[in-house]
Every structure is written in C-alpha cells, then in structure tokens.
Amino acid sequence: MGTSEPDATAHSTRSSAQHIAALWRELRAQPIQPGPWLSLSRAYRQQQLAWQAAATARQACRLDPRLEAQLAAEDLAPPASALVYPDPLPQLTPAALEALGPWLDQAPGDWLSALLWLRWGDGEGSAPDNASNPDPIALARAVSHEPIAGETLHWLGLWRLQAGDPQGAVEAFKGLVNLQPQRHGSMLYLGEALLQLGNTTAAEKAFTRASHSRNPAFLRLLAERVYANNYWQEAIPVLERALELQPADVPTLVQLAKLHWEVYNLSQAQDLGRQVLAIDPANAEIPYLLNALPGRLGDARAHFEAVQAHHARLGDPGSRLASSIAMASLYCDHLEPGQVAALHRELCAPISARLEPARPFPSPADPHRRPLRLGLLSADFHRQHPVNLFMLPLLQRFNREELEVSVYATGGMVDVYTRQARQAAAHWVEAAPLDDGALQRRIRDDGIDILLDLAGHTSSHRLGVLALRAAPVQATFLGYPHSTGLTSIDWLIGDPVVSPAEHAHLFSEGIAQLPHSVFCWAPVDAYPLPRPRAETAPVVFGCFNNVMKLSPSTIALWARILQAVPESSLLLKAPSLRDGLVRHSFQERFAAHGIGPHRLRLEGPTELSVMMQTYGQIDIGLDPFPYNGGTTTLQALWMGVPVVVLEGGNFVSRMGASFLTSLGRPEWIGADPDSYARIAVALASQVHTLRRQRAELRERLARSPLGDIEAYSRDFERLLGRLWRAHTEDPGCRLLMAEPATTAAQP
C-alpha cells in the first residue's frame, strides 16, 4: 500500500531537516570550507527557505569568489550588493513565521534558522503566540548550534545596528569582544555602534583594536568603514598595512588609490593608479580615477573631454559615466547654457530607454484626509555635506500634521547629523543595499506622493529609481544646480532667479519657484565673527571654492582685478591645493596674466571651524563662473565678507545672483565681466568701511529671506502642496510661478 501524499511530504521535510542539521554539524568542524555552505544553500532552496538560501550562498561566495558564476547558473547567486552589505532581514509573513517554529523542532541543529527566529523575537516582529518568552530560549538554542563560537552575538549585534538600535548592538558586541579579542569584525561594528551613540573615544579605541587584524580583506573593509565614518586620514595606514601583508595586491592598491584621490593626495593617487595598470593593464576601475584627476587638478575642460572619451570607449550609453559627463559640463566655460541643457537630455535618454515603464499609480487620495507623503532620496545626510546643511534644518521644521516624511538613505556614512535627520523623519529606510528596481518597488509600496531627488547627477545619485517612476510626482531639489535632463522627473524646484520662466527651454522638468532663493542659510554652529583686519592692511580678495570651478575665464578676470588694485592679493583655499603640483599649476596660470606668485596665497583644506575663521583674512569674496559658489558664498556672507558675483545664463551660473537678490544686495551682481570687475574694484576702495561692517552684513543676512528658515519652511510646504494639486487638478502644468512669501522679511 502506497504512502499517502501528506505522509510523503512530512517524510521529505524530516529528511531535509536531518540533511541540513548534518551539514551544520559538518560546518562546525570546518566552518571556513565553502563546500558545506554551498550544499546548505541548495538544501535551503529545496525547502523554499529563501532567506537562508541567500545567506549561505553569500557566505560560500565570500569564501570562494569563483563560486559566484556557478551559483548564478543555478539562480542562487546573491546580488552584488549582498557581498558588500550584511544580509537584510526578510519581511516574513505571519504564515512563514508560524512555520519557522515547527521547522526548528524538526531541524534543531539549523543554526541559521535559529538565528533568524532569535532576531525576529529580538525586535524585528512578533513571534507567534505559541512561543512563550522566545528571547532566552531562542538565544540559548542559537548559541548551542553556532558554527563558530560567538557568531550568534555577532549577528545579533550587527542586525541591531542595522535596525537603528546602537545601544542594543553595543550590548551584544561588548561582552563578545572582551571574551574574544581576536573578533576584529565585531570590534569594527562595535566602533560604529559607539559612534552612533556619540562615544567617539571608545569608538576610536575599537577601530584601533580592529586594525590589529592580519587579514588583508578585512583591513580593506575596515578602511572603507572608518573612511565612511569621517576618519579619512586614518583609513590610509589601515590600507597600507593590508598592502604590507599582501604586497602588490590589486584590490588593495585600487582602494588605496581611490582613498588618496578622495583626500586630495592627488600625486599619490596618480602614482598608485599607474602601478595598478602596470600589474593589471585591463583593470576597469583605475581609468575612472585617472580620467577624474584633471578635474581635481583644476582643469575642467580636460576632465570633461577625458570622461567623454572614456564613455565613448565603453560603448554603454546608459553607464554612470553619463552622469559624470553631465556634471563635468557644468564647469566648462566653453559651453553655452543651451549646449549644456541639450547634453543633459542626450545623456539621460538611454537611461530612460533601457528601463521598462512603471505601472500606473492608483487614483490619488484626497490630500485633505491625510498628510502628504513626502520621500527624500539622498546619500548625503552626514558631516558638513551641502545637502545636509540645507536640508536638515528644513526637515526638522516640517509640519508633521501636513507632511509624513520618509527618508531613503542610499549612502553608508553615519554621524551625528545622520542621527538628527533620522529623528526628524517619520520613517527612515536604509536603501543602500537595494538596487534600483527594489528601491523603486519599496518607495511605491510605501505610497509616497512626492519623491524629492536630492542628488541629480552627483556621484551618489539613484536616477535609475526615478527613471522607473517610484512616485506619482517626482521632483529634483538642492543637490544638483541644473536640470537633470531626465523626463520622468516632473519638476525642478528653483526660484525666480535661478529658474526664471524665460529659461523654461533649458529644463526637461517643469519649473516650480520658491518666492525667494532656493537655498536658505541656517547654520548649525555659531561660527563667531573674526576680529577685523588692521586698517592699514592691503586688500585681500578670496575664494574657497574647489579648483575645478576656477575656469580660464574666471582666472583671467580675477587677474584683471588684481592688476587694477595695487598691492592687493588673492587667497584661494581648496582641498586640491594641498598638492604641490596643483599649487604650481595655478601659479603658472595666473603668471600667464601677469600676476606673480607673491600676489597669491594658496592653501589646502582645514577643519570647518578653522576655515570659517579664515574668512577673517579676506576682505572681498570673488565668485567663480560658470559654476558659482553655493555653500561657500553663503559661508562668506555669514562671516561678514561681501561677495561679487556674475549672473550667467543657467541655474548653476545664477546661484550667486539668487543669494544676493534675496539678501537685498543686487549692486554686487555683475551683468557681464566688465561690470563684475568694476564692482570688485569699487568695493576695494571702500575696504576700511567693509571691515567695520562685518557684523552688520551678518545681521542683514539673518533678517533677510536668505536667512529666515521658519518662513522658508512654510513656503516650501506650500510649494509641495501646489505640486500635488497640479498633479491632481492640472496634469499638464509645467510652470508654478513664485507666490507671495509667507513673511515679508526685509533686510
């Protein structure tokens, strides 16, 4: 008589459970062999335990990267992001969670399922009713079956850290690393958790202990993470140690070259890049770095042409290099505004063409029945990043009765500002591990009404998500001073100066205008005013923008101004100027216009507080063009330094004019190079008065619309409401002109 179908299924399940338990026993004997992990992945897949299958496949690939191709053929390979980011926990359905308990009864040696059960009871959800007091039971079960002593607490701590519970992570890691000081990975994540709690000293000690590892691959990870946590210089010796342990290792050399590039050690970056190509001529990563070097060296046109040539060689119109070209074009003074706009449209066309159109969205809900759901897409809520400087004060002031804000954080850096942003948002999603399709689905499933892109074509962008249409209304704001060229972005948020109606032809998006400047200055620190310069001191002009903004036409005009103001000098301060080759290059460029090196002060980067005090050493700020200063101009004005700007023909070249218009200082705006020079020379003749009026300029900014963050916040909320009404009531609308401001702030 044959076995009944339910009995056969039960027998098969028991057999699989026994097989998986046996594989775990094998792993406890040889945990660093890839074979058992591969077998486990296949066994889990047969049992439709998808999360466990993916996690074990990932571990197999980590132990033997050659397995990735084999697993891909079996449709088992984890996504590339899974090899970088820790496995995200699944959103288990109640039925799947209910089934996990009985499965563990049959496979008590299944450590990974026991670990999942433990975490679910620890904070990822509710265990089923029949599991009484699951935490201590689950912890004991997981610990008793872990393949390597301490793995359970390690993963528990890591998942708590991922879930935004740094205190819980510290509790898991601290006892573990005290018992097992060789657990350098746990030490790394303990350091990150301590940083998130603001315990910098203890975090630095943990990172130092982690650096004692003799595993080059781990040291590369450690360098990546300490860099991401704003320890830029400290990451370099970590990689140098990895290179000592594994000389001429290409991945380490590549990472070290990139790190030197990031911290503006440009000569070292170039030398390391060439060293990589000598070992591995076909290396695909180093050409990106070498083609970007001309920009860091201050030659925007050479950078633009190098990236264009690289893009053409790749033969992939939709590659991320398209965004590099778009960004590079903003700095080029040989391109007209119409050419830059057309280039953006041309570069974005393949991005849209290669993606499937999104499904239609449900009929919009009545906006009066619930808060508007706003999504922010950004990697830059950290440190002193310009996006964070301008967006965080706004995020903290949004009316939660009117707006429900979700932040989709696509970067890896976390610091005190990240924590402040997380506290200000209604929802926070760690979106870095999600590919474009997965992130688009997440945003869509969250029911976001308006999605704000805060990156444009900058390096951390996720334009692929917007091309897939993640929300009914999509807008770009703040992070990129130009039209994106992407037709699936409905609106660009600007103002009457940077995006006037008569410039509509330069925008692929519709124009939505705020009543005053698109940027509002709300400094998070006090930055006291420096002492006035001596009455008899010669005039000092200055600019603290990155050197790629110092176009040939900018240098020529500044040289004219220096010649017209005898004994004056120019102070330039930028990260690239820490490199002697860059300083020499700029001395030669000014010398070509008759300005000797004694008229120039070229300084590298310093801490922000020191940089702000350095504004006390300059009398008049000079704004570059065609790419105007943004944050740097507002910093100069806040420190009491007048800034001369040239009003250009597109967003990026009209930012300075926007600031000064809102400040009530239109007389500092030049309409052409000649008037720019006249304004600068005239201000130099009034330098003694300007030095006495620094405090007055700061007060003027604070009282003007440029510094009225409360009014700006209300104006921004009103504009979001107009965007939604345009979507629901006037879908063809392409222009939302500025309405009267919330307050009539006057300087």
Sequence and secondary structure as in RCSB ss.txt:
>XXXX:A:sequence
MGTSEPDATAHSTRSSAQHIAALWRELRAQPIQPGPWLSLSRAYRQQQLAWQAAATARQACRLDPRLEAQLAAED
LAPPASALVYPDPLPQLTPAALEALGPWLDQAPGDWLSALLWLRWGDGEGSAPDNASNPDPIALARAVSHEPIAG
ETLHWLGLWRLQAGDPQGAVEAFKGLVNLQPQRHGSMLYLGEALLQLGNTTAAEKAFTRASHSRNPAFLRLLAER
VYANNYWQEAIPVLERALELQPADVPTLVQLAKLHWEVYNLSQAQDLGRQVLAIDPANAEIPYLLNALPGRLGDA
RAHFEAVQAHHARLGDPGSRLASSIAMASLYCDHLEPGQVAALHRELCAPISARLEPARPFPSPADPHRRPLRLG
LLSADFHRQHPVNLFMLPLLQRFNREELEVSVYATGGMVDVYTRQARQAAAHWVEAAPLDDGALQRRIRDDGIDI
LLDLAGHTSSHRLGVLALRAAPVQATFLGYPHSTGLTSIDWLIGDPVVSPAEHAHLFSEGIAQLPHSVFCWAPVD
AYPLPRPRAETAPVVFGCFNNVMKLSPSTIALWARILQAVPESSLLLKAPSLRDGLVRHSFQERFAAHGIGPHRL
RLEGPTELSVMMQTYGQIDIGLDPFPYNGGTTTLQALWMGVPVVVLEGGNFVSRMGASFLTSLGRPEWIGADPDS
YARIAVALASQVHTLRRQRAELRERLARSPLGDIEAYSRDFERLLGRLWRAHTEDPGCRLLMAEPATTAAQP
>XXXX:A:secstr
    HHHHHHHHHHHHHHHHHHHHHHHHHSTT HHHHHHHHHHHHHTT HHHHHHHHHHHHHH TTHHHHHHHTT
    GGGGTS        HHHHHHHHHHHHH TT HHHHHHHHHIIIIIS   TTS SHHHHHHHHHHHH SSTT
HHHHHHHHHHHHTT HHHHHHHHHHHHHH TT HHHHHHHHHHHHHTT HHHHHHHHHHHTT   HHHHHHHHHH
HHHTT HHHHHHHHHHHHHHSTT HHHHHHHHHHHHHTT HHHHHHHHHHHHHH TT SSHHHHHHHHHHHTT H
HHHHHHHHHHHHHHT TTSTHHHHHHHHHTT TTS HHHHHHHHHHHHHHHHHTS           TTSS EEEE
EEES  STT HHHHHHHHHHHH  TTTEEEEEEE      HHHHHHHHHSSEEEE TTS HHHHHHHHHHTT SE
EEES TTSTT  HHHHHT  SSEEEE SS SS    TT  EEEE TTTS GGGGGG SSEEEE SS S     SS
         TTS  EEEE S GGG  HHHHHHHHHHHHHSTT EEEEE GGGGSHHHHHHHHHHHHTTT  GGGE
EEE    HHHHHHHGGG SEEE  SSS  SHHHHHHHHTT  EEEE  SSGGGTHHHHHHHHHT GGGEESSHHH
HHHHHHHHHHTHHHHHHTHHHHHHHHHHSGGG HHHHHHHHHHHHHHHHHHHHH TT  EE     SS    
